[in-house]
Amino acid sequence: MALHPPSFGRRGTPFQTINPSLPAAMHPDDCFPDSDRTPDAPPVIAPVMGLEPRPLWSVMIPAYNCLAYLREALENVLDEAPGPAQMQITVVDDASTDGDVGAVVKAVGRGRVGYFRQPVNRGSLRNFETCLNLARGEWVHLLHGDDRVTPGFYAEIEMLLRRHPEAGAAFTNVTYIHPSGVDMFMPPPCCRRQAFCPISCAGWLSDKLFSRRRWW
């Protein structure tokens, strides 16, 4: 479990959805013509059409058998979230078997959080691809279902991104958390003192990023 924001990406091919608030279209099987769990090429993510104005954020939460932590992750994001016009929040369930993910989303989200369930387990990479395809925001944040963000996280990242409109991605620090909820360790001190990590420490932050969707 980690305290961080994973990726931002771009939305494309529409999917049939369980939550009526999400765009309905083709069946997921039509978007995955082969059964490979590891794609041989980058995914095809089509542009978002007809959704102006779009939210600034899409917080996409890929989940697979992390029900023990999902409620905390959702509550954490909702505490930090602006209104629906500014932030889309959607859980993308990779056919979890450890409980009723949809029920947790419904109970915690109370209509604020969208939910999509894969018809079969597709593996993490395909599930991330689905997250990008369902995202509608200008910036896409892949927040894993067993992670959370610090207070003021989205406000601070938004400030930095507006200060640097030329940026196509943003990296953040990370704290690893024991399953009991206790912080295990922090990144190097040089990373903790600044919003963007120096390149010498990039190995600590290789998958903790945001990316601008229109640049995907």
KAGIPE-V908293 format. One line per field, one symbol per residue. ss: DSSP state (H for helix, E for strand, L for the rest). Layout:
ss = ???
This chain:
ss = LEELLLLLLLLLLLLLLLLLLLLLLLLHHHHLLLLLLLLLLLLLLLLLLLLLLLLLEEEEEEELLLHHHHHHHHHHHHHHLLLLLLEEEEEEELLLLLLLHHHHHHHHHLLLLEEEELLLLLLHHHHHHHHHHHLLLLEEEELLLLLELLLLHHHHHHHHHHHLLLLLEEELLLEEELLLLLEEEELLHHHHLLLLLLHHHHHHHLLLEEEEHHHL
